[in-house]
């Protein structure tokens, strides 16, 4: 997620008229994805803090469910296309003698 953030931030800043506009665009572009990730993390955390009966049931069901649902449930996270970074700006170089 940090690498995704860096790519989206670089692109937003490069395309914006000001730093403030770039940061606002970055926030707008990342808000939904970061929210979805936070929700997935909460769900994962909550599944690990269940009582003894729920833990036992989870341990019985997970080996079966994992193979059937894991890829479909996590594709949104790993198949995200960020596009490309903007081309670097030309740097002015001192004249050679």
PDB file as gemmi writes it, atoms N, CA and C in Angstrom:
CRYST1    1.000    1.000    1.000  90.00  90.00  90.00 P 1                      
ATOM      1  N   UNK A   1       0.825  -1.181   0.000  1.00  0.00           N  
ATOM      2  CA  UNK A   1       0.000   0.000   0.000  1.00  0.00           C  
ATOM      3  C   UNK A   1       0.872   1.249   0.000  1.00  0.00           C  
ATOM      4  N   UNK A   2       2.012   1.207   0.649  1.00  0.00           N  
ATOM      5  CA  UNK A   2       2.892   2.375   0.677  1.00  0.00           C  
ATOM      6  C   UNK A   2       3.425   2.692  -0.712  1.00  0.00           C  
ATOM      7  N   UNK A   3       3.758   1.666  -1.476  1.00  0.00           N  
ATOM      8  CA  UNK A   3       4.247   1.897  -2.838  1.00  0.00           C  
ATOM      9  C   UNK A   3       3.115   2.450  -3.701  1.00  0.00           C  
ATOM     10  N   UNK A   4       1.930   1.892  -3.562  1.00  0.00           N  
ATOM     11  CA  UNK A   4       0.778   2.427  -4.286  1.00  0.00           C  
ATOM     12  C   UNK A   4       0.579   3.894  -3.931  1.00  0.00           C  
ATOM     13  N   UNK A   5       0.625   4.216  -2.638  1.00  0.00           N  
ATOM     14  CA  UNK A   5       0.465   5.604  -2.199  1.00  0.00           C  
ATOM     15  C   UNK A   5       1.496   6.515  -2.856  1.00  0.00           C  
ATOM     16  N   UNK A   6       2.743   6.057  -2.905  1.00  0.00           N  
ATOM     17  CA  UNK A   6       3.814   6.873  -3.478  1.00  0.00           C  
ATOM     18  C   UNK A   6       3.567   7.136  -4.960  1.00  0.00           C  
ATOM     19  N   UNK A   7       3.137   6.124  -5.703  1.00  0.00           N  
ATOM     20  CA  UNK A   7       2.883   6.290  -7.136  1.00  0.00           C  
ATOM     21  C   UNK A   7       1.719   7.253  -7.358  1.00  0.00           C  
ATOM     22  N   UNK A   8       0.638   7.063  -6.643  1.00  0.00           N  
ATOM     23  CA  UNK A   8      -0.539   7.920  -6.810  1.00  0.00           C  
ATOM     24  C   UNK A   8      -0.214   9.352  -6.377  1.00  0.00           C  
ATOM     25  N   UNK A   9       0.536   9.507  -5.296  1.00  0.00           N  
ATOM     26  CA  UNK A   9       0.915  10.844  -4.834  1.00  0.00           C  
ATOM     27  C   UNK A   9       1.804  11.544  -5.867  1.00  0.00           C  
ATOM     28  N   UNK A  10       2.779  10.834  -6.417  1.00  0.00           N  
ATOM     29  CA  UNK A  10       3.663  11.432  -7.424  1.00  0.00           C  
ATOM     30  C   UNK A  10       2.864  11.889  -8.636  1.00  0.00           C  
ATOM     31  N   UNK A  11       1.945  11.057  -9.092  1.00  0.00           N  
ATOM     32  CA  UNK A  11       1.147  11.414 -10.256  1.00  0.00           C  
ATOM     33  C   UNK A  11       0.228  12.602  -9.949  1.00  0.00           C  
ATOM     34  N   UNK A  12      -0.410  12.589  -8.779  1.00  0.00           N  
ATOM     35  CA  UNK A  12      -1.319  13.680  -8.413  1.00  0.00           C  
ATOM     36  C   UNK A  12      -0.572  15.003  -8.304  1.00  0.00           C  
ATOM     37  N   UNK A  13       0.614  14.978  -7.706  1.00  0.00           N  
ATOM     38  CA  UNK A  13       1.393  16.209  -7.570  1.00  0.00           C  
ATOM     39  C   UNK A  13       1.899  16.704  -8.926  1.00  0.00           C  
ATOM     40  N   UNK A  14       2.284  15.774  -9.802  1.00  0.00           N  
ATOM     41  CA  UNK A  14       2.788  16.166 -11.122  1.00  0.00           C  
ATOM     42  C   UNK A  14       1.700  16.795 -11.987  1.00  0.00           C  
ATOM     43  N   UNK A  15       0.478  16.346 -11.828  1.00  0.00           N  
ATOM     44  CA  UNK A  15      -0.616  16.824 -12.670  1.00  0.00           C  
ATOM     45  C   UNK A  15      -1.344  18.032 -12.093  1.00  0.00           C  
ATOM     46  N   UNK A  16      -1.112  18.344 -10.829  1.00  0.00           N  
ATOM     47  CA  UNK A  16      -1.844  19.426 -10.166  1.00  0.00           C  
ATOM     48  C   UNK A  16      -1.192  20.780 -10.407  1.00  0.00           C  
ATOM     49  N   UNK A  17      -2.002  21.808 -10.249  1.00  0.00           N  
ATOM     50  CA  UNK A  17      -1.485  23.157 -10.385  1.00  0.00           C  
ATOM     51  C   UNK A  17      -0.754  23.643  -9.148  1.00  0.00           C  
ATOM     52  N   UNK A  18      -1.025  23.021  -8.001  1.00  0.00           N  
ATOM     53  CA  UNK A  18      -0.363  23.405  -6.755  1.00  0.00           C  
ATOM     54  C   UNK A  18      -0.239  22.175  -5.858  1.00  0.00           C  
ATOM     55  N   UNK A  19       0.590  22.289  -4.838  1.00  0.00           N  
ATOM     56  CA  UNK A  19       0.757  21.180  -3.895  1.00  0.00           C  
ATOM     57  C   UNK A  19      -0.553  20.854  -3.201  1.00  0.00           C  
ATOM     58  N   UNK A  20      -1.292  21.886  -2.802  1.00  0.00           N  
ATOM     59  CA  UNK A  20      -2.582  21.667  -2.136  1.00  0.00           C  
ATOM     60  C   UNK A  20      -3.566  20.913  -3.019  1.00  0.00           C  
ATOM     61  N   UNK A  21      -3.631  21.292  -4.291  1.00  0.00           N  
ATOM     62  CA  UNK A  21      -4.518  20.591  -5.230  1.00  0.00           C  
ATOM     63  C   UNK A  21      -4.067  19.139  -5.413  1.00  0.00           C  
ATOM     64  N   UNK A  22      -2.761  18.932  -5.498  1.00  0.00           N  
ATOM     65  CA  UNK A  22      -2.231  17.576  -5.655  1.00  0.00           C  
ATOM     66  C   UNK A  22      -2.558  16.697  -4.462  1.00  0.00           C  
ATOM     67  N   UNK A  23      -2.407  17.252  -3.264  1.00  0.00           N  
ATOM     68  CA  UNK A  23      -2.717  16.478  -2.056  1.00  0.00           C  
ATOM     69  C   UNK A  23      -4.211  16.173  -1.962  1.00  0.00           C  
ATOM     70  N   UNK A  24      -5.043  17.135  -2.356  1.00  0.00           N  
ATOM     71  CA  UNK A  24      -6.495  16.900  -2.340  1.00  0.00           C  
ATOM     72  C   UNK A  24      -6.872  15.809  -3.343  1.00  0.00           C  
ATOM     73  N   UNK A  25      -6.251  15.828  -4.516  1.00  0.00           N  
ATOM     74  CA  UNK A  25      -6.521  14.798  -5.521  1.00  0.00           C  
ATOM     75  C   UNK A  25      -6.035  13.425  -5.048  1.00  0.00           C  
ATOM     76  N   UNK A  26      -4.871  13.398  -4.435  1.00  0.00           N  
ATOM     77  CA  UNK A  26      -4.344  12.145  -3.872  1.00  0.00           C  
ATOM     78  C   UNK A  26      -5.336  11.572  -2.858  1.00  0.00           C  
ATOM     79  N   UNK A  27      -5.819  12.419  -1.970  1.00  0.00           N  
ATOM     80  CA  UNK A  27      -6.777  11.974  -0.956  1.00  0.00           C  
ATOM     81  C   UNK A  27      -8.039  11.429  -1.614  1.00  0.00           C  
ATOM     82  N   UNK A  28      -8.532  12.124  -2.618  1.00  0.00           N  
ATOM     83  CA  UNK A  28      -9.741  11.686  -3.303  1.00  0.00           C  
ATOM     84  C   UNK A  28      -9.526  10.329  -3.986  1.00  0.00           C  
ATOM     85  N   UNK A  29      -8.362  10.160  -4.623  1.00  0.00           N  
ATOM     86  CA  UNK A  29      -8.075   8.921  -5.344  1.00  0.00           C  
ATOM     87  C   UNK A  29      -7.849   7.729  -4.412  1.00  0.00           C  
ATOM     88  N   UNK A  30      -7.300   7.945  -3.254  1.00  0.00           N  
ATOM     89  CA  UNK A  30      -6.929   6.836  -2.365  1.00  0.00           C  
ATOM     90  C   UNK A  30      -7.987   6.488  -1.326  1.00  0.00           C  
ATOM     91  N   UNK A  31      -8.895   7.403  -1.040  1.00  0.00           N  
ATOM     92  CA  UNK A  31      -9.838   7.235   0.073  1.00  0.00           C  
ATOM     93  C   UNK A  31     -10.594   5.903   0.015  1.00  0.00           C  
ATOM     94  N   UNK A  32     -11.208   5.552  -1.102  1.00  0.00           N  
ATOM     95  CA  UNK A  32     -12.017   4.324  -1.182  1.00  0.00           C  
ATOM     96  C   UNK A  32     -11.163   3.076  -0.995  1.00  0.00           C  
ATOM     97  N   UNK A  33     -10.003   3.030  -1.651  1.00  0.00           N  
ATOM     98  CA  UNK A  33      -9.147   1.835  -1.556  1.00  0.00           C  
ATOM     99  C   UNK A  33      -8.595   1.665  -0.146  1.00  0.00           C  
ATOM    100  N   UNK A  34      -8.153   2.738   0.460  1.00  0.00           N  
ATOM    101  CA  UNK A  34      -7.629   2.661   1.824  1.00  0.00           C  
ATOM    102  C   UNK A  34      -8.743   2.276   2.800  1.00  0.00           C  
ATOM    103  N   UNK A  35      -9.939   2.805   2.581  1.00  0.00           N  
ATOM    104  CA  UNK A  35     -11.080   2.425   3.423  1.00  0.00           C  
ATOM    105  C   UNK A  35     -11.397   0.944   3.319  1.00  0.00           C  
ATOM    106  N   UNK A  36     -11.337   0.424   2.094  1.00  0.00           N  
ATOM    107  CA  UNK A  36     -11.599  -1.006   1.893  1.00  0.00           C  
ATOM    108  C   UNK A  36     -10.522  -1.845   2.591  1.00  0.00           C  
ATOM    109  N   UNK A  37      -9.276  -1.403   2.500  1.00  0.00           N  
ATOM    110  CA  UNK A  37      -8.177  -2.121   3.151  1.00  0.00           C  
ATOM    111  C   UNK A  37      -8.333  -2.095   4.673  1.00  0.00           C  
ATOM    112  N   UNK A  38      -8.707  -0.948   5.220  1.00  0.00           N  
ATOM    113  CA  UNK A  38      -8.908  -0.839   6.669  1.00  0.00           C  
ATOM    114  C   UNK A  38     -10.043  -1.753   7.130  1.00  0.00           C  
ATOM    115  N   UNK A  39     -11.112  -1.825   6.342  1.00  0.00           N  
ATOM    116  CA  UNK A  39     -12.228  -2.709   6.686  1.00  0.00           C  
ATOM    117  C   UNK A  39     -11.782  -4.172   6.667  1.00  0.00           C  
ATOM    118  N   UNK A  40     -11.001  -4.559   5.647  1.00  0.00           N  
ATOM    119  CA  UNK A  40     -10.499  -5.932   5.570  1.00  0.00           C  
ATOM    120  C   UNK A  40      -9.597  -6.246   6.762  1.00  0.00           C  
ATOM    121  N   UNK A  41      -8.782  -5.283   7.167  1.00  0.00           N  
ATOM    122  CA  UNK A  41      -7.900  -5.494   8.323  1.00  0.00           C  
ATOM    123  C   UNK A  41      -8.707  -5.662   9.613  1.00  0.00           C  
ATOM    124  N   UNK A  42      -9.753  -4.846   9.777  1.00  0.00           N  
ATOM    125  CA  UNK A  42     -10.613  -4.978  10.972  1.00  0.00           C  
ATOM    126  C   UNK A  42     -11.291  -6.337  11.002  1.00  0.00           C  
ATOM    127  N   UNK A  43     -11.807  -6.767   9.852  1.00  0.00           N  
ATOM    128  CA  UNK A  43     -12.479  -8.069   9.774  1.00  0.00           C  
ATOM    129  C   UNK A  43     -11.506  -9.189  10.113  1.00  0.00           C  
ATOM    130  N   UNK A  44     -10.311  -9.112   9.584  1.00  0.00           N  
ATOM    131  CA  UNK A  44      -9.284 -10.112   9.861  1.00  0.00           C  
ATOM    132  C   UNK A  44      -8.929 -10.122  11.346  1.00  0.00           C  
ATOM    133  N   UNK A  45      -8.764  -8.939  11.924  1.00  0.00           N  
ATOM    134  CA  UNK A  45      -8.444  -8.839  13.346  1.00  0.00           C  
ATOM    135  C   UNK A  45      -9.574  -9.430  14.194  1.00  0.00           C  
ATOM    136  N   UNK A  46     -10.803  -9.059  13.865  1.00  0.00           N  
ATOM    137  CA  UNK A  46     -11.944  -9.527  14.653  1.00  0.00           C  
ATOM    138  C   UNK A  46     -12.105 -11.041  14.573  1.00  0.00           C  
ATOM    139  N   UNK A  47     -11.767 -11.633  13.440  1.00  0.00           N  
ATOM    140  CA  UNK A  47     -11.863 -13.091  13.299  1.00  0.00           C  
ATOM    141  C   UNK A  47     -10.868 -13.794  14.207  1.00  0.00           C  
ATOM    142  N   UNK A  48      -9.788 -13.127  14.532  1.00  0.00           N  
ATOM    143  CA  UNK A  48      -8.753 -13.738  15.375  1.00  0.00           C  
ATOM    144  C   UNK A  48      -9.007 -13.540  16.863  1.00  0.00           C  
ATOM    145  N   UNK A  49      -9.991 -12.741  17.219  1.00  0.00           N  
ATOM    146  CA  UNK A  49     -10.268 -12.495  18.629  1.00  0.00           C  
ATOM    147  C   UNK A  49     -11.583 -13.134  19.072  1.00  0.00           C  
ATOM    148  N   UNK A  50     -12.038 -14.115  18.332  1.00  0.00           N  
ATOM    149  CA  UNK A  50     -13.296 -14.769  18.669  1.00  0.00           C  
ATOM    150  C   UNK A  50     -13.127 -15.715  19.857  1.00  0.00           C  
ATOM    151  N   UNK A  51     -14.248 -16.166  20.388  1.00  0.00           N  
ATOM    152  CA  UNK A  51     -14.236 -17.077  21.533  1.00  0.00           C  
ATOM    153  C   UNK A  51     -13.792 -18.485  21.133  1.00  0.00           C  
ATOM    154  N   UNK A  52     -13.693 -19.393  22.112  1.00  0.00           N  
ATOM    155  CA  UNK A  52     -13.170 -20.740  21.858  1.00  0.00           C  
ATOM    156  C   UNK A  52     -14.015 -21.555  20.869  1.00  0.00           C  
ATOM    157  N   UNK A  53     -15.318 -21.449  20.927  1.00  0.00           N  
ATOM    158  CA  UNK A  53     -16.174 -22.199  20.012  1.00  0.00           C  
ATOM    159  C   UNK A  53     -16.020 -21.660  18.581  1.00  0.00           C  
ATOM    160  N   UNK A  54     -16.037 -20.359  18.431  1.00  0.00           N  
ATOM    161  CA  UNK A  54     -15.871 -19.754  17.103  1.00  0.00           C  
ATOM    162  C   UNK A  54     -14.487 -20.059  16.533  1.00  0.00           C  
ATOM    163  N   UNK A  55     -13.461 -20.065  17.372  1.00  0.00           N  
ATOM    164  CA  UNK A  55     -12.108 -20.399  16.900  1.00  0.00           C  
ATOM    165  C   UNK A  55     -12.049 -21.830  16.396  1.00  0.00           C  
ATOM    166  N   UNK A  56     -12.662 -22.738  17.112  1.00  0.00           N  
ATOM    167  CA  UNK A  56     -12.667 -24.144  16.703  1.00  0.00           C  
ATOM    168  C   UNK A  56     -13.402 -24.325  15.378  1.00  0.00           C  
ATOM    169  N   UNK A  57     -14.557 -23.667  15.254  1.00  0.00           N  
ATOM    170  CA  UNK A  57     -15.322 -23.725  14.017  1.00  0.00           C  
ATOM    171  C   UNK A  57     -14.509 -23.133  12.856  1.00  0.00           C  
ATOM    172  N   UNK A  58     -13.862 -22.002  13.100  1.00  0.00           N  
ATOM    173  CA  UNK A  58     -13.014 -21.383  12.080  1.00  0.00           C  
ATOM    174  C   UNK A  58     -11.905 -22.333  11.651  1.00  0.00           C  
ATOM    175  N   UNK A  59     -11.260 -22.978  12.606  1.00  0.00           N  
ATOM    176  CA  UNK A  59     -10.162 -23.891  12.292  1.00  0.00           C  
ATOM    177  C   UNK A  59     -10.631 -25.096  11.473  1.00  0.00           C  
ATOM    178  N   UNK A  60     -11.877 -25.494  11.630  1.00  0.00           N  
ATOM    179  CA  UNK A  60     -12.418 -26.599  10.839  1.00  0.00           C  
ATOM    180  C   UNK A  60     -12.808 -26.157   9.423  1.00  0.00           C  
ATOM    181  N   UNK A  61     -13.337 -24.950   9.308  1.00  0.00           N  
ATOM    182  CA  UNK A  61     -13.856 -24.465   8.030  1.00  0.00           C  
ATOM    183  C   UNK A  61     -12.764 -23.865   7.141  1.00  0.00           C  
ATOM    184  N   UNK A  62     -11.778 -23.218   7.723  1.00  0.00           N  
ATOM    185  CA  UNK A  62     -10.779 -22.490   6.937  1.00  0.00           C  
ATOM    186  C   UNK A  62     -10.030 -23.336   5.913  1.00  0.00           C  
ATOM    187  N   UNK A  63      -9.580 -24.535   6.221  1.00  0.00           N  
ATOM    188  CA  UNK A  63      -8.871 -25.302   5.196  1.00  0.00           C  
ATOM    189  C   UNK A  63      -9.723 -25.568   3.953  1.00  0.00           C  
ATOM    190  N   UNK A  64     -11.005 -25.707   4.134  1.00  0.00           N  
ATOM    191  CA  UNK A  64     -11.899 -25.946   3.004  1.00  0.00           C  
ATOM    192  C   UNK A  64     -12.200 -24.632   2.278  1.00  0.00           C  
ATOM    193  N   UNK A  65     -12.574 -23.617   3.025  1.00  0.00           N  
ATOM    194  CA  UNK A  65     -12.965 -22.334   2.436  1.00  0.00           C  
ATOM    195  C   UNK A  65     -11.782 -21.597   1.817  1.00  0.00           C  
ATOM    196  N   UNK A  66     -10.634 -21.721   2.396  1.00  0.00           N  
ATOM    197  CA  UNK A  66      -9.462 -20.982   1.934  1.00  0.00           C  
ATOM    198  C   UNK A  66      -9.171 -21.252   0.463  1.00  0.00           C  
ATOM    199  N   UNK A  67      -9.159 -22.527   0.099  1.00  0.00           N  
ATOM    200  CA  UNK A  67      -8.865 -22.887  -1.279  1.00  0.00           C  
ATOM    201  C   UNK A  67      -9.913 -22.415  -2.273  1.00  0.00           C  
ATOM    202  N   UNK A  68     -11.144 -22.262  -1.831  1.00  0.00           N  
ATOM    203  CA  UNK A  68     -12.226 -21.874  -2.728  1.00  0.00           C  
ATOM    204  C   UNK A  68     -12.414 -20.364  -2.845  1.00  0.00           C  
ATOM    205  N   UNK A  69     -12.126 -19.624  -1.782  1.00  0.00           N  
ATOM    206  CA  UNK A  69     -12.501 -18.216  -1.756  1.00  0.00           C  
ATOM    207  C   UNK A  69     -11.356 -17.226  -1.629  1.00  0.00           C  
ATOM    208  N   UNK A  70     -10.184 -17.664  -1.237  1.00  0.00           N  
ATOM    209  CA  UNK A  70      -9.097 -16.721  -0.954  1.00  0.00           C  
ATOM    210  C   UNK A  70      -8.733 -15.869  -2.163  1.00  0.00           C  
ATOM    211  N   UNK A  71      -8.499 -16.503  -3.308  1.00  0.00           N  
ATOM    212  CA  UNK A  71      -8.078 -15.736  -4.490  1.00  0.00           C  
ATOM    213  C   UNK A  71      -9.145 -14.724  -4.895  1.00  0.00           C  
ATOM    214  N   UNK A  72     -10.380 -15.145  -4.909  1.00  0.00           N  
ATOM    215  CA  UNK A  72     -11.468 -14.235  -5.288  1.00  0.00           C  
ATOM    216  C   UNK A  72     -11.597 -13.093  -4.272  1.00  0.00           C  
ATOM    217  N   UNK A  73     -11.383 -13.393  -3.012  1.00  0.00           N  
ATOM    218  CA  UNK A  73     -11.534 -12.374  -1.969  1.00  0.00           C  
ATOM    219  C   UNK A  73     -10.379 -11.378  -1.931  1.00  0.00           C  
ATOM    220  N   UNK A  74      -9.219 -11.747  -2.457  1.00  0.00           N  
ATOM    221  CA  UNK A  74      -8.057 -10.851  -2.371  1.00  0.00           C  
ATOM    222  C   UNK A  74      -7.590 -10.304  -3.713  1.00  0.00           C  
ATOM    223  N   UNK A  75      -8.243 -10.663  -4.788  1.00  0.00           N  
ATOM    224  CA  UNK A  75      -7.829 -10.178  -6.103  1.00  0.00           C  
ATOM    225  C   UNK A  75      -7.823  -8.658  -6.149  1.00  0.00           C  
ATOM    226  N   UNK A  76      -8.800  -8.003  -5.523  1.00  0.00           N  
ATOM    227  CA  UNK A  76      -8.872  -6.540  -5.534  1.00  0.00           C  
ATOM    228  C   UNK A  76      -7.600  -5.920  -4.963  1.00  0.00           C  
ATOM    229  N   UNK A  77      -6.949  -6.623  -4.056  1.00  0.00           N  
ATOM    230  CA  UNK A  77      -5.759  -6.089  -3.415  1.00  0.00           C  
ATOM    231  C   UNK A  77      -4.516  -6.266  -4.272  1.00  0.00           C  
ATOM    232  N   UNK A  78      -4.362  -7.431  -4.881  1.00  0.00           N  
ATOM    233  CA  UNK A  78      -3.131  -7.755  -5.586  1.00  0.00           C  
ATOM    234  C   UNK A  78      -3.169  -7.486  -7.088  1.00  0.00           C  
ATOM    235  N   UNK A  79      -4.323  -7.284  -7.669  1.00  0.00           N  
ATOM    236  CA  UNK A  79      -4.421  -7.062  -9.104  1.00  0.00           C  
ATOM    237  C   UNK A  79      -4.682  -5.592  -9.443  1.00  0.00           C  
ATOM    238  N   UNK A  80      -4.416  -4.704  -8.528  1.00  0.00           N  
ATOM    239  CA  UNK A  80      -4.664  -3.277  -8.719  1.00  0.00           C  
ATOM    240  C   UNK A  80      -3.661  -2.692  -9.707  1.00  0.00           C  
ATOM    241  N   UNK A  81      -4.145  -1.995 -10.736  1.00  0.00           N  
ATOM    242  CA  UNK A  81      -3.278  -1.392 -11.747  1.00  0.00           C  
ATOM    243  C   UNK A  81      -3.090   0.088 -11.433  1.00  0.00           C  
ATOM    244  N   UNK A  82      -1.869   0.472 -11.160  1.00  0.00           N  
ATOM    245  CA  UNK A  82      -1.572   1.865 -10.829  1.00  0.00           C  
ATOM    246  C   UNK A  82      -1.288   2.729 -12.043  1.00  0.00           C  
ATOM    247  N   UNK A  83      -1.111   2.136 -13.185  1.00  0.00           N  
ATOM    248  CA  UNK A  83      -0.724   2.913 -14.348  1.00  0.00           C  
ATOM    249  C   UNK A  83       0.775   3.179 -14.298  1.00  0.00           C  
ATOM    250  N   UNK A  84       1.188   4.310 -14.814  1.00  0.00           N  
ATOM    251  CA  UNK A  84       2.615   4.630 -14.833  1.00  0.00           C  
ATOM    252  C   UNK A  84       2.874   5.968 -14.163  1.00  0.00           C  
ATOM    253  N   UNK A  85       4.097   6.146 -13.747  1.00  0.00           N  
ATOM    254  CA  UNK A  85       4.502   7.419 -13.170  1.00  0.00           C  
ATOM    255  C   UNK A  85       4.680   8.452 -14.269  1.00  0.00           C  
ATOM    256  N   UNK A  86       4.512   9.722 -13.941  1.00  0.00           N  
ATOM    257  CA  UNK A  86       4.788  10.747 -14.944  1.00  0.00           C  
ATOM    258  C   UNK A  86       6.283  10.773 -15.259  1.00  0.00           C  
ATOM    259  N   UNK A  87       6.617  11.198 -16.465  1.00  0.00           N  
ATOM    260  CA  UNK A  87       8.030  11.282 -16.858  1.00  0.00           C  
ATOM    261  C   UNK A  87       8.727  12.323 -15.992  1.00  0.00           C  
ATOM    262  N   UNK A  88       9.987  12.065 -15.635  1.00  0.00           N  
ATOM    263  CA  UNK A  88      10.708  13.042 -14.822  1.00  0.00           C  
ATOM    264  C   UNK A  88      10.907  14.357 -15.593  1.00  0.00           C  
ATOM    265  N   UNK A  89      10.881  15.453 -14.876  1.00  0.00           N  
ATOM    266  CA  UNK A  89      11.091  16.764 -15.496  1.00  0.00           C  
ATOM    267  C   UNK A  89      12.526  16.883 -15.951  1.00  0.00           C  
ATOM    268  N   UNK A  90      12.739  17.591 -17.040  1.00  0.00           N  
ATOM    269  CA  UNK A  90      14.085  17.836 -17.528  1.00  0.00           C  
ATOM    270  C   UNK A  90      14.814  18.736 -16.540  1.00  0.00           C  
ATOM    271  N   UNK A  91      15.995  18.325 -16.169  1.00  0.00           N  
ATOM    272  CA  UNK A  91      16.807  19.152 -15.263  1.00  0.00           C  
ATOM    273  C   UNK A  91      17.683  20.053 -16.099  1.00  0.00           C  
ATOM    274  N   UNK A  92      17.835  21.302 -15.650  1.00  0.00           N  
ATOM    275  CA  UNK A  92      18.743  22.193 -16.380  1.00  0.00           C  
ATOM    276  C   UNK A  92      20.162  21.842 -15.971  1.00  0.00           C  
ATOM    277  N   UNK A  93      21.007  21.684 -16.958  1.00  0.00           N  
ATOM    278  CA  UNK A  93      22.399  21.291 -16.703  1.00  0.00           C  
ATOM    279  C   UNK A  93      23.305  22.471 -17.024  1.00  0.00           C  
ATOM    280  N   UNK A  94      24.357  22.640 -16.236  1.00  0.00           N  
ATOM    281  CA  UNK A  94      25.287  23.731 -16.539  1.00  0.00           C  
ATOM    282  C   UNK A  94      26.005  23.459 -17.860  1.00  0.00           C  
ATOM    283  N   UNK A  95      26.304  24.527 -18.593  1.00  0.00           N  
ATOM    284  CA  UNK A  95      26.983  24.389 -19.871  1.00  0.00           C  
ATOM    285  C   UNK A  95      28.376  23.821 -19.680  1.00  0.00           C  
ATOM    286  N   UNK A  96      28.740  22.918 -20.591  1.00  0.00           N  
ATOM    287  CA  UNK A  96      30.076  22.316 -20.516  1.00  0.00           C  
ATOM    288  C   UNK A  96      31.079  23.206 -21.229  1.00  0.00           C  
ATOM    289  N   UNK A  97      32.293  23.261 -20.733  1.00  0.00           N  
ATOM    290  CA  UNK A  97      33.352  24.074 -21.353  1.00  0.00           C  
ATOM    291  C   UNK A  97      34.295  23.228 -22.141  1.00  0.00           C  
TER     292      UNK A  97                                                      
END                                                                             
